[in-house]
Amino acid sequence: MFKYRGPEGQTLESEALKAGDILSRWKLDKGAVAAFVDGEEKDLDVVIDHDAEVKPITPETEEGIEIVRHSTAHLLAEAVMNLYPAAKVAIGPTIKDGFYYDIEFPETVSEEILPALEKEMRRIAKRSIPLRRERVGVADAIKLFRERNDPYKVEILEGVGDETVNLYWQDDYVDLCRGPHVPNTRFLKHFKLLSMAGAYWRGDEHNIMLTRIYGTAFNTQEELDAYITRMEEARRRDHRKLGKELDLFSLHNEGVGFPFFHPKGMVVMNKLMSFWRRLHFLNGYTEARTPQILNRDLWLRSGHWDHYRENMYFTTIDDIPHAIKPMNCPGGIIIYKTSKHSYRELPIRMGELGVVHRHELSGALHGLMRVRCFTQDDAHHFCTPEQIKDEVKLIMKLNDYVYTHVFGFKYHVELSTRPENSMGSDELWEIAENALSETLAETGTPYVLNPGDGAFYGPKIDFHLEDCIGRTWQCGTIQLDFTMPEKFDMTYVGADGREHRPVMLHRTILGSIERFMGILIENYAGAFPYWLAPVQVKLLAVSDDHLPYAREVAEKLQNLNVRVEIDRRDEKLGRKIRDAQMEKVPYMLVIGDKEVEARTVAVRDRAKGDLGSMDFAAFTGLLAEQYDPEKENFRVRLGQ
């Protein structure tokens, strides 16, 4: 006899029962897709032959909806095989908000096949087909998949070793999977196929390119509809589409992963960097610039050659191997070591808007969000161990000001701890992790623990921004590093006259300027706030007769550092207004006979529409009221 315990104190003594039967005895099986057995996810038909705690897993939970999505991926694979018997399926994992399946089709396909696949999935789902688990030896599984001409499953199994594996059957379709899965296909109701893309098998660009089909599934139709609406809004806001329409940047095969910034895009980039410089000047930072290319000895010493090599680009100069920098920190360390330092100088806060290069697989590239070359708004704090917490608090306050006050983002914080490929001693890692967790506790900052995701040289705090349609983006980071100062023999002279080892904080606020710009494009749907807008005012002359006055007004605005353009095209006024609206210019000034005679301008606001006629002083007064963070003198004052 075995004793089973339920989630609310229920107990049951019985001979071995299936997890689903146990839940049924307690009337907890309604809607359950799987069960927790002593905290492990199990299929409902698993026989529990030991004393155990058993809890239902329903689709309302994070674990439950992931099981639904994973099962829906299997449903997709069966639909593919039904419609394309010569296809070969590879892998179909869950991802955030959905799932995908990688497939080798016997012919070229496009997204036009998605409706037919979805229809077949619904036909299968309505039949309430059981998902039957079978535990078999690896050799038997390999034999089965070879007979079924499934080379990708065979390749996966050949790397498993001498074990047993789970096979899941539904109809004649069989898949290799650890599970668990829903009991039958009737649980799979609220799903949709979203898109297709190319994906290299196992992420290796030397392997075959497969077709990746993305989909999603939810517990209710309302949740699915809301998600689809969000995705449609995301497509409308796609920074790649808006970047082209607004003439901000472009992407070309001549430099895959290396964006080309147009003049209007450079206005946004330069304004972000100008604001960054002002903020850092006010908060005790100096600015440095380090070389793009440095020799192998430096990267060996820093650990990048051994721990980050696959992400780096290399060249040879004077027969000596060099690397293009993927990070700015080693260059900052070299500057620190050019002179001796006293404890009285610390902390030293050294910023750098450094251009870095990182090798990304072509399949991972995505507009400005994932590129091979970007500008990092880096800074490094060199401080004493006693100054760590205050320096972390200063950075956190700067982040909060930028994210919430300047840009209006919500954000959450994650603490990432020691990864497998780390450098440094256990003792130093423990000290570093404790320093960050204690600082978060002292500031009352809620955070999510992210085990094993720290940098190879230290733990980190990451800041994840939430945009206006609920998506999150990792931007700022604070990395605490005892390892680099040790490896580079960095020192300062303490109050006791002896040499001591400084601590190094690596940090960004915007992260990548390019990526942050992409986030802003999507967050604002291209309608930048006045201070960031590439063109702040557009002058719309009704006819050529009004151009001399338009040029006069434009010159006066330029003298006030207003970014202004004149629409000189031979177009009707209505067309000019519509085009300026599409360009998302904050203010449009219409100039006709009436305005020339009265020496006024007719003002149109991008959001509010017609504001009426104003003289030049009234309009510039309106512009002076517009928010500009460079006019603020934000300084972090610790202890307040």
MIGUDREN-838851 format. One record per residue (C-alpha): x, y, z; residue in one letter. Coordinates in steps of 0.05 Angstrom, whole numbers, padded with zeros to 5 digits, always signed. Last residue first. Layout:
N
XYZA...
This chain:
640
+00369+01214+00007Q+00427+01170+00029G+00460+01175-00039L+00451+01238-00080R+00448+01220-00153V+00449+01283-00196R+00398+01303-00247F+00409+01372-00275N+00353+01375-00326E+00358+01415-00391K+00389+01354-00426E+00326+01316-00408P+00285+01357-00459D+00210+01364-00449Y+00175+01415-00492Q+00158+01482-00460E+00210+01518-00502A+00174+01496-00564L+00110+01531-00542L+00150+01594-00529G+00179+01587-00598T+00108+01588-00625F+00087+01648-00585A+00149+01687-00605A+00140+01671-00679F+00068+01695-00681D+00014+01643-00675M-00044+01618-00718S-00087+01559-00698G-00071+01495-00659L-00094+01448-00714D-00082+01374-00697G-00073+01348-00627K-00025+01290-00640A+00023+01317-00693R+00009+01389-00673D-00009+01437-00729R+00011+01510-00725V-00009+01565-00774A+00050+01613-00775V+00052+01689-00766T+00082+01749-00801R+00011+01777-00814A+00020+01783-00889E+00061+01720-00897V+00013+01681-00853E-00049+01703-00892K-00017+01689-00959D+00003+01618-00940G+00050+01584-00890I+00030+01520-00854V+00075+01502-00796L+00078+01428-00778M+00099+01405-00709Y+00118+01336-00680P+00140+01305-00747V+00112+01234-00752K+00135+01223-00823E+00064+01200-00838M+00039+01267-00810Q+00088+01304-00854A+00061+01265-00913D-00011+01279-00896R+00004+01354-00887I+00041+01357-00953K-00015+01321-00990R-00067+01369-00962G-00024+01428-00983L-00023+01407-01056K+00044+01387-01083E+00101+01423-01119D+00152+01401-01068R+00190+01451-01025R+00173+01419-00958D+00218+01460-00912I+00256+01424-00857E+00271+01443-00784V+00314+01417-00727R+00309+01472-00675V+00376+01496-00650N+00349+01567-00635L+00387+01595-00696N+00355+01538-00735Q+00287+01566-00716L+00304+01635-00742K+00331+01605-00807E+00268+01564-00817A+00224+01625-00808V+00263+01664-00861E+00262+01604-00908R+00186+01598-00900A+00180+01673-00915Y+00219+01664-00980P+00179+01600-00996L+00110+01632-00996H+00108+01649-01070D+00127+01577-01085D+00059+01555-01060S+00023+01532-00997V+00090+01529-00960A+00092+01472-00909L+00147+01483-00857L+00165+01420-00818K+00186+01425-00745V+00222+01374-00701Q+00256+01334-00755V+00298+01276-00727P+00252+01273-00666A+00289+01261-00601L+00272+01324-00561W+00201+01325-00589Y+00183+01255-00568P+00192+01203-00623F+00132+01181-00664A+00163+01119-00695G+00113+01071-00662A+00136+01103-00596Y+00154+01036-00564N+00175+01006-00631E+00222+01063-00649I+00246+01066-00576L+00264+00992-00576I+00303+01000-00641G+00340+01060-00612M+00357+01019-00551F+00385+00965-00597R+00429+01015-00633E+00452+01048-00569I+00469+00979-00541S+00459+00975-00466G+00419+01038-00449L+00445+01036-00378I+00511+00998-00382T+00556+00973-00327R+00621+00939-00309H+00641+00946-00236L+00714+00934-00219M+00741+00922-00149V+00809+00950-00130P+00866+00907-00103R+00909+00938-00049H+00979+00966-00046E+01004+00990+00021R+01008+01061+00050G+00958+01045+00105D+00907+01092+00075A+00908+01049+00012G+00952+01052-00050V+00915+01026-00111Y+00926+00963-00150T+00909+00926-00215M+00947+00861-00226D+00913+00848-00293F+00887+00779-00274K+00868+00802-00204E+00833+00866-00226P+00797+00823-00278M+00771+00772-00227T+00739+00815-00173F+00683+00836-00221D+00613+00859-00205L+00570+00866-00267Q+00514+00918-00270I+00469+00913-00330T+00421+00957-00370G+00381+00934-00430C+00341+00869-00428Q+00277+00879-00466W+00206+00861-00444T+00142+00863-00486R+00079+00891-00455G+00051+00933-00511I+00078+00999-00484C+00147+00972-00471D+00172+00934-00410E+00246+00943-00393L+00289+00887-00364H+00347+00910-00320F+00403+00860-00306D+00443+00853-00242I+00507+00814-00251K+00553+00761-00224P+00627+00761-00245G+00682+00742-00294Y+00645+00692-00339F+00584+00738-00339A+00525+00713-00297G+00472+00666-00323D+00481+00608-00275G+00420+00621-00231P+00372+00676-00252N+00341+00701-00187L+00283+00750-00199V+00286+00816-00164Y+00247+00862-00118P+00288+00924-00098T+00282+00944-00025G+00346+00985-00030T+00380+00945+00025E+00356+00879-00005A+00383+00896-00074L+00449+00917-00042T+00451+00851-00003E+00441+00810-00066S+00496+00848-00103L+00548+00843-00047A+00530+00770-00033N+00543+00751-00106E+00611+00785-00105A+00633+00754-00039I+00611+00685-00061E+00646+00693-00128W+00710+00715-00093L+00709+00654-00047E+00694+00604-00102D+00756+00629-00139S+00759+00662-00207G+00737+00648-00279M+00669+00624-00300S+00649+00575-00355N+00594+00542-00314E+00559+00607-00297P+00559+00643-00229R+00497+00683-00212T+00447+00727-00248S+00404+00775-00208L+00343+00799-00247E+00309+00867-00242V+00242+00891-00269H+00224+00951-00311Y+00168+01001-00327K+00187+01050-00381F+00170+01124-00382G+00230+01147-00424F+00261+01203-00382V+00230+01190-00314H+00222+01114-00313T+00281+01086-00352Y+00332+01142-00346V+00318+01159-00273Y+00314+01086-00252D+00379+01070-00287N+00415+01128-00254L+00388+01106-00186K+00412+01035-00198M+00481+01060-00218I+00487+01101-00154L+00464+01042-00113K+00517+00997-00145V+00569+01050-00128E+00545+01056-00056D+00546+00980-00048K+00616+00971-00076I+00650+01028-00038Q+00678+00985+00019E+00711+00938-00031P+00749+00998-00059T+00730+01026-00127C+00742+01024-00202F+00675+01038-00236H+00672+01020-00310H+00624+01052-00359A+00595+01028-00424D+00543+01058-00469D+00556+01003-00520Q+00556+01022-00593T+00541+00964-00639F+00569+00917-00691C+00545+00846-00705R+00471+00861-00696V+00412+00835-00655R+00359+00886-00638M+00377+00935-00694L+00345+00891-00748G+00345+00819-00725H+00406+00774-00732L+00399+00704-00701A+00397+00667-00767G+00461+00701-00790S+00498+00673-00730L+00527+00729-00687E+00600+00749-00684H+00610+00807-00637R+00639+00875-00654H+00644+00933-00606V+00638+01009-00614V+00653+01043-00548G+00613+01100-00518L+00660+01099-00459E+00652+01119-00387G+00703+01119-00331M+00680+01125-00259R+00740+01126-00211I+00718+01112-00140P+00770+01123-00115L+00819+01180-00119E+00833+01182-00044R+00848+01107-00045Y+00909+01127-00085S+00924+01110-00157H+00987+01096-00197K+00987+01112-00271S+00978+01078-00338T+00943+01021-00303K+00873+01053-00306Y+00881+01064-00381I+00898+00990-00391I+00837+00970-00350I+00792+01013-00394G+00819+00977-00455G+00804+00909-00423P+00732+00932-00408C+00709+00954-00477N+00678+00889-00501M+00677+00850-00567P+00743+00883-00588K+00769+00866-00657I+00822+00812-00645A+00896+00810-00661H+00945+00755-00680P+01016+00781-00693I+01048+00774-00762D+01054+00850-00767D+00977+00854-00759I+00934+00791-00762T+00858+00793-00757T+00804+00764-00713F+00730+00771-00701Y+00699+00748-00634M+00637+00711-00610N+00668+00641-00614E+00728+00666-00573R+00689+00686-00511Y+00717+00642-00456H+00788+00625-00479D+00806+00687-00518W+00761+00730-00473H+00801+00710-00411G+00828+00780-00398S+00900+00755-00404R+00887+00718-00468L+00851+00778-00496W+00910+00824-00480L+00962+00775-00509D+00920+00768-00572R+00930+00840-00595N+00882+00897-00594L+00835+00925-00648I+00780+00976-00637Q+00823+01022-00594P+00798+01055-00529T+00761+01120-00517R+00751+01152-00449A+00697+01194-00415E+00698+01219-00344T+00642+01205-00296Y+00623+01244-00233G+00548+01246-00238N+00536+01311-00276L+00584+01289-00330F+00547+01223-00336H+00480+01256-00348L+00508+01304-00399R+00545+01249-00437R+00483+01204-00440W+00439+01261-00465F+00489+01275-00521S+00492+01200-00536M+00417+01194-00543L+00415+01258-00584K+00470+01231-00629N+00434+01166-00643M+00368+01202-00658V+00401+01251-00705V+00441+01194-00736M+00376+01161-00756G+00356+01223-00794K+00423+01224-00831P+00419+01150-00849H+00448+01095-00807F+00472+01033-00844F+00465+00971-00801P+00520+00917-00796F+00489+00848-00788G+00499+00831-00861V+00544+00883-00892G+00540+00883-00968E+00474+00846-00961N+00442+00910-00936H+00403+00937-00877L+00375+01008-00874S+00369+01064-00823F+00327+01124-00804L+00289+01140-00869D+00222+01142-00834L+00192+01087-00877E+00255+01045-00874K+00263+01050-00799G+00188+01040-00791L+00191+00972-00825K+00254+00950-00788R+00227+00979-00723H+00165+00935-00726D+00110+00979-00696R+00054+00953-00741R+00081+00883-00732R+00079+00893-00656A+00007+00917-00661E-00011+00853-00699E+00026+00813-00646M-00013+00848-00590R-00079+00833-00625T-00058+00760-00634I-00043+00757-00559Y-00111+00786-00541A-00146+00736-00587D-00108+00678-00556L-00125+00700-00485E-00198+00707-00504E-00198+00639-00538Q-00177+00608-00473T-00118+00566-00447N-00069+00591-00498F-00030+00566-00558A+00023+00596-00603T+00056+00580-00669G+00122+00586-00706Y+00142+00543-00765I+00217+00536-00776R+00237+00512-00845T+00305+00478-00845L+00371+00503-00872M+00421+00446-00875I+00484+00449-00832N+00545+00494-00839H+00507+00552-00807E+00501+00511-00743D+00440+00527-00702G+00424+00454-00690R+00396+00449-00761W+00399+00519-00790Y+00335+00558-00785A+00294+00592-00840G+00230+00627-00820A+00155+00616-00819M+00098+00653-00785S+00039+00652-00737L+00004+00585-00731L-00055+00592-00683K-00079+00555-00621F-00140+00552-00575H-00166+00481-00576K-00113+00431-00555L-00143+00393-00495F-00183+00351-00545R-00115+00323-00568T-00108+00273-00512N-00077+00265-00443P-00036+00329-00448V+00039+00318-00451H+00097+00306-00403P+00144+00299-00438G+00216+00277-00449R+00204+00274-00524C+00217+00233-00586L+00157+00235-00632D+00109+00184-00662V+00053+00195-00713Y+00011+00134-00728D-00047+00161-00686D-00015+00200-00630Q+00048+00166-00602W+00098+00195-00553Y+00166+00162-00546L+00205+00169-00482N+00278+00148-00476V+00319+00092-00446T+00394+00098-00437E+00460+00076-00468D+00483+00142-00498G+00442+00202-00520V+00484+00227-00578G+00459+00174-00627E+00389+00192-00606L+00393+00263-00632I+00421+00239-00699E+00366+00186-00705V+00313+00239-00690K+00341+00282-00746Y+00346+00224-00795P+00271+00207-00791D+00263+00156-00848N+00209+00117-00811R+00252+00054-00809E+00310+00096-00784R+00263+00125-00731F+00244+00056-00705L+00316+00028-00706K+00340+00089-00667I+00285+00080-00616A+00302+00007-00607D+00375+00024-00596A+00356+00079-00547V+00315+00032-00504G+00241+00044-00499V+00190+00079-00454R+00124+00089-00490E+00077+00148-00477R+00009+00151-00511R-00020+00218-00531L-00093+00199-00538P-00132+00224-00599I-00192+00268-00580S-00216+00269-00654R-00227+00344-00651K-00151+00355-00646A-00137+00320-00712I-00186+00363-00751R-00160+00425-00717R-00089+00408-00736M-00111+00396-00808E-00142+00466-00811K-00078+00496-00781E-00036+00462-00835L-00082+00487-00889A-00080+00558-00861P-00003+00555-00855L+00011+00534-00927I+00012+00606-00953E+00070+00620-00906E+00115+00592-00960S+00140+00524-00983V+00197+00499-01026T+00193+00424-01034E+00209+00360-00996P+00202+00399-00931F+00254+00393-00876E+00220+00415-00812I+00236+00455-00750D+00177+00462-00702Y+00161+00523-00662Y+00127+00540-00596F+00089+00594-00560G+00089+00653-00512D+00163+00647-00495K+00189+00584-00529I+00166+00512-00530T+00207+00461-00568P+00194+00426-00635G+00254+00389-00663I+00269+00355-00730A+00212+00334-00775V+00225+00303-00843K+00175+00316-00899A+00159+00261-00950A+00088+00251-00922P+00071+00325-00933Y-00002+00334-00914L-00006+00281-00860N+00067+00292-00839M+00055+00366-00831V-00008+00354-00790A+00030+00305-00745E+00084+00358-00733A+00033+00411-00717L+00000+00366-00665L+00068+00353-00635H+00078+00428-00628A+00009+00431-00597T+00033+00383-00544S+00090+00430-00527H+00041+00488-00523R-00006+00451-00477V+00052+00429-00433I+00077+00502-00430E+00006+00523-00412I+00007+00476-00353G+00075+00495-00325E+00057+00569-00325E-00009+00554-00293T-00079+00565-00321E-00070+00503-00365P-00077+00458-00303T-00025+00417-00267I-00056+00375-00211P-00018+00358-00147K+00008+00291-00121V+00053+00283-00059E+00084+00214-00059A+00091+00146-00025D+00114+00098-00079H+00086+00062-00139D+00057+00121-00177I+00034+00096-00245V+00042+00149-00300V-00023+00159-00338D-00030+00232-00317L+00037+00248-00348D+00089+00274-00298K+00119+00340-00277E+00165+00332-00217E+00149+00367-00151G+00137+00303-00111D+00091+00282-00167V+00064+00344-00201F+00009+00324-00249A-00011+00332-00322A-00065+00365-00365V-00115+00375-00308A-00180+00407-00331G-00221+00371-00278K-00176+00320-00244D-00181+00348-00173L-00242+00308-00152K-00199+00275-00096W-00209+00205-00126R-00198+00236-00194S-00131+00264-00173L-00108+00194-00154I-00136+00166-00219D-00097+00218-00260G-00031+00201-00224A-00041+00127-00240K-00050+00082-00180L-00005+00034-00141A-00043+00001-00084E-00081+00050-00041S-00077+00098+00017E-00104+00167+00002L-00093+00234+00036T-00119+00304+00023Q-00083+00360+00060G-00097+00414+00009E-00046+00397-00045P-00057+00321-00039G-00017+00267-00004R-00012+00194-00029Y+00004+00136+00017K+00023+00070-00016F+00000+00000+00000M
